[in-house]
Amino acid sequence: MPESPEVDALVGFLDDSLRGRRITGIEVVEFRAWKSRDRPPESFIGAPVTGVRRFGKHVALLTDRDDLVIGLGRAGWIRIRATGDAAAAEDEPPAIVGFAFDDGTTLEVTDAGEWLSIAVTAAEDPVLAGSVARLGPDPLGQTYTRADFDRALGTRRKQLKALLQEQQSMAGIGNAYSDEILHAAGLSPVVRASDLDDAERDRLYAAVRTVLSDAARDRRGIPISDQKAAKVAAMRVHGRTGEPCPVCGVAIEDLPGSKGGAQYCPGCQTGGVPLGG
């Protein structure tokens, strides 16, 4: 679920809610998620949150000690509970790490995947944290440029769908938005970057910037618990197998080999010829 537009909205909400609050407790349910063995959770008790930042799909809680970098992985998310809120329902993802604050607020890092995907790392500087340090330029960031985009594509023979999700090349894009970007650009997910002409590169760059920025704008102000539903509702091709494309009317199809996890429009993206057909 987590991709940069939703994580951007999440970070804005957390910064408003937690800035100035002190950590009063940390519960690590699954200790594999706590990556800094030399910095036990209790060493952060009493630390004030001085801000919250986003790095790709990562959330960094800034404190006056080290910072806490939360990697959300493929299926991680964050719940916020205020004093008096109901406990999590049985069908909600389990909390893997929990943070308590001096105003009674609780932050729960959850994981809905079949295997553990979240990670919490203490770092003197979040930019230097291992998972963050490996990230490429962020297309949703204000400093992202066409030169960053061109470096990511280069003359590589990697297929566009995979390249867009490669965090070392473009931070923050996942499965859903890569489908949406390629549909907006009118490009096949299996075309290789090296085969794009100048006009196709222009369209892809414009789609990367527009799809992500529009999504981030639309997610602002939506409660954390409703972010997933808002994202799903906004998808034009991702998760829409069998539905008519909103642009050309051709039925959306699954990307072969994706086991129904990725979609595209044959009419808009592959010249009317289904992939693998």
C-alpha positions in Angstrom: 0.0 0.0 0.0 2.5 2.7 1.0 3.8 4.9 -1.9 5.0 8.4 -1.8 1.7 10.3 -2.1 0.1 8.5 0.8 3.3 8.6 2.9 3.5 12.3 2.2 0.0 12.8 3.6 0.8 10.5 6.5 4.0 12.5 7.4 2.1 15.8 7.3 -0.5 14.4 9.8 2.2 12.9 12.1 4.2 16.1 12.1 1.1 18.1 13.2 0.1 15.5 15.8 3.5 14.5 17.3 5.8 17.5 17.1 6.7 18.5 20.7 5.3 15.3 22.2 7.7 13.2 24.3 8.1 9.4 23.8 7.0 7.7 27.0 7.2 4.1 25.9 8.2 1.8 23.0 6.9 -1.7 22.6 8.6 -3.9 20.0 6.3 -6.9 19.4 8.5 -8.4 16.7 12.2 -7.8 17.6 13.3 -8.5 14.0 11.7 -5.2 13.1 14.1 -3.3 15.4 17.3 -3.0 13.4 19.6 -1.0 15.8 20.8 -3.6 18.3 23.2 -1.0 19.8 20.3 1.4 20.5 17.7 -0.3 22.6 14.1 1.1 22.4 14.2 2.3 26.1 17.0 4.7 25.2 14.4 6.9 23.5 12.1 7.2 26.5 11.7 10.9 27.3 12.9 12.0 23.9 10.8 14.8 22.3 9.7 14.6 18.7 11.1 17.6 16.9 9.6 16.9 13.5 8.6 14.1 11.1 10.0 13.8 7.6 9.5 11.6 4.5 12.2 9.8 2.5 10.6 7.9 -0.3 8.4 5.3 1.5 10.2 5.9 4.8 9.0 7.9 7.8 11.6 9.5 10.1 10.6 10.6 13.6 13.2 13.3 14.5 14.2 13.6 18.1 16.8 15.4 20.2 18.7 12.1 20.3 19.0 9.9 17.3 16.2 9.8 14.8 13.9 6.8 14.2 13.6 5.8 10.6 10.5 3.6 9.9 10.7 1.7 6.6 7.2 0.7 5.6 8.2 -1.9 3.1 5.5 -3.5 0.9 2.7 -3.7 3.4 3.5 -1.5 6.4 1.4 1.4 7.6 0.9 3.5 10.7 -2.1 3.9 13.0 -2.6 6.7 15.4 -4.8 6.2 18.5 -5.8 8.9 20.9 -6.8 8.3 24.5 -10.2 6.6 24.6 -10.1 5.3 21.0 -11.3 1.8 20.5 -8.7 -1.0 20.2 -7.8 -2.4 16.8 -10.4 -4.7 15.3 -9.5 -8.3 14.7 -9.3 -7.9 11.0 -6.9 -4.9 11.2 -3.2 -5.5 10.5 -1.2 -6.3 13.7 1.0 -3.7 15.4 4.6 -4.7 15.1 6.1 -1.7 17.0 4.2 0.8 19.2 5.2 4.2 20.4 3.4 5.9 23.4 3.5 9.7 23.9 3.0 12.0 26.9 -0.4 13.2 25.7 -1.8 9.7 25.6 -1.4 9.3 21.8 -0.2 5.9 20.6 1.5 5.3 17.2 1.4 1.8 15.9 3.5 0.6 13.0 1.5 -2.2 11.4 2.3 -4.9 8.8 -0.3 -6.5 6.6 2.1 -8.7 4.6 2.6 -12.4 4.8 6.3 -11.8 5.8 7.8 -9.0 7.9 8.5 -6.0 5.7 8.8 -3.1 8.2 12.0 -1.9 9.8 12.8 0.6 12.5 16.3 2.0 12.6 18.0 4.5 14.9 20.2 6.9 13.0 22.2 10.0 13.9 21.1 11.4 10.5 18.1 9.8 8.7 19.8 10.6 5.4 22.6 8.2 6.4 20.3 5.3 7.5 21.1 2.3 5.3 17.7 2.0 3.6 17.4 5.7 3.1 21.0 6.2 1.9 20.4 3.8 -0.9 17.3 5.7 -2.3 17.5 7.5 -5.6 16.1 11.0 -6.2 12.5 11.4 -5.2 10.2 12.4 -8.1 7.7 13.9 -5.7 10.4 16.1 -4.2 10.7 19.8 -5.0 14.3 19.4 -6.1 13.7 16.6 -8.6 14.8 17.5 -12.1 14.7 16.2 -15.6 18.4 15.4 -15.2 17.5 13.1 -12.3 15.0 11.3 -14.5 17.3 11.0 -17.4 20.0 9.5 -15.2 17.6 6.9 -13.9 16.6 5.8 -17.4 20.0 6.2 -19.1 20.3 3.6 -21.9 19.2 0.7 -19.7 17.5 -2.3 -21.0 15.3 -2.7 -18.0 11.6 -2.8 -18.5 9.7 0.4 -17.6 7.4 -1.2 -15.0 10.4 -2.6 -13.1 12.5 0.5 -13.4 9.8 2.8 -12.0 9.7 0.6 -8.9 13.4 0.5 -8.4 13.9 2.5 -5.3 17.6 3.2 -6.1 16.5 4.9 -9.3 13.2 6.7 -8.3 12.3 6.7 -4.6 8.7 6.3 -3.6 7.0 4.7 -6.6 5.5 1.2 -6.1 3.2 -1.2 -7.9 0.1 0.9 -8.1 1.5 4.2 -9.2 3.8 2.6 -11.8 0.7 1.3 -13.5 -0.9 4.7 -13.3 2.1 6.5 -14.6 2.6 4.2 -17.6 -1.1 4.5 -18.5 -0.9 8.3 -18.3 2.2 8.2 -20.6 0.6 5.7 -23.0 3.6 3.3 -22.7 3.7 -0.4 -22.4 5.0 -1.7 -19.1 7.4 -4.1 -20.8 9.1 -1.6 -23.1 12.7 -1.2 -22.2 14.0 2.3 -21.2 16.7 2.0 -23.9 14.0 1.7 -26.6 12.2 5.0 -25.8 12.4 7.9 -28.3 12.6 11.5 -27.2 8.9 12.1 -27.3 8.2 9.0 -25.3 10.7 10.0 -22.7 9.1 13.4 -22.5 5.7 11.8 -21.9 7.0 9.5 -19.2 8.7 12.3 -17.3 5.5 14.4 -17.5 3.5 11.4 -16.3 5.8 10.7 -13.4 5.6 14.3 -12.1 1.9 14.8 -12.8 0.5 11.5 -11.5 2.5 11.7 -8.2 1.9 15.4 -7.5 -1.8 15.2 -8.3 -2.2 12.1 -6.0 -0.2 13.8 -3.2 -2.5 16.9 -3.5 -5.6 14.8 -3.4 -4.5 12.7 -0.4 -3.8 15.8 1.8 -6.3 16.1 4.7 -7.6 12.6 4.3 -7.5 10.7 7.7 -4.7 8.1 7.9 -7.2 5.3 8.3 -8.9 6.3 5.0 -5.8 6.7 2.9 -5.9 3.2 1.4 -9.5 3.5 0.4 -8.9 6.9 -1.2 -5.9 5.6 -3.2 -7.9 2.5 -4.4 -10.8 4.7 -5.5 -8.6 7.0 -7.5 -6.9 4.3 -9.6 -7.7 4.4 -13.3 -6.1 1.1 -14.3 -4.4 -0.5 -11.3 -6.8 -3.0 -9.7 -9.4 -2.5 -12.5 -9.1 -5.8 -14.4 -12.0 -6.2 -16.8 -13.3 -2.7 -16.4 -13.4 -0.3 -19.3 -10.5 2.1 -19.6 -11.7 5.6 -18.7 -9.8 7.0 -21.7 -10.4 4.6 -24.6 -13.0 2.1 -23.3 -11.0 -1.0 -23.9 -11.1 -3.5 -21.1 -8.2 -3.3 -18.6 -6.0 -6.4 -18.5 -3.6 -8.0 -16.0 0.0 -7.8 -16.8 1.1 -11.3 -17.7 3.2 -12.9 -14.9 1.9 -10.5 -12.3 -0.7 -12.9 -10.9 -3.3 -10.1 -11.1 -1.2 -7.7 -9.2 -0.5 -5.2 -12.0 -2.7 -3.9 -14.8 -2.5 -2.0 -18.1 -4.8 -0.8 -21.0 -4.1 -2.5 -24.3 -5.9 0.3 -26.1 -3.8 3.1 -24.6 -0.5 1.3 -24.0 0.1 -1.5 -26.4 -1.5 -0.5 -29.7 -4.6 -2.6 -29.1 -2.6 -5.8 -28.9 -2.8 -7.6 -25.5 0.6 -8.5 -24.0 1.3 -12.2 -24.3 -1.6 -12.6 -26.7 
